[in-house]
Amino acid sequence: QVQLVESGGGLMQAGGSLRLSCAASGSTLTMGWYRQAPGKQRELVATISSGGSANYADSVKGRFTISRDNAKNIVYLQMNSLKPDDTAIYYCYARSVWYSDSWGQGTQVTVSS
């Protein structure tokens, strides 16, 4: 299992941008971001394979971009045109090369209207 350390959350006005980063302690296969808003279930935001294939939730397509630096074991989430509905705790996810799953501690993103 790898350790994940997230950074980059915060408070932003609607229409603004934020970038989240997540550093893994070891090599990974799929990495990604999930989020959980108050009173709701955790949902997928975006994932990216080690080869660079990305998958997005419909709600963020065209606004969010996921990328990764395999040499540094870091995944990024660039969030543009933020909406109040994007307010949530964002969790980094990674599947290691040994097929074990890890989660970060979560970082709060708050978008004000």
ABEGO torsion letter per residue (X at the ends): XBBBBBBGBEBBBBGBBBBBBBBBABBBBBBBBBBBBBGBBBBBABBBBAAGBBBBBAAABGABBBBBBAAAGBBBBBBBGBBAAABBBBBBBBBBAAGBBBBBAEBBBBBBX
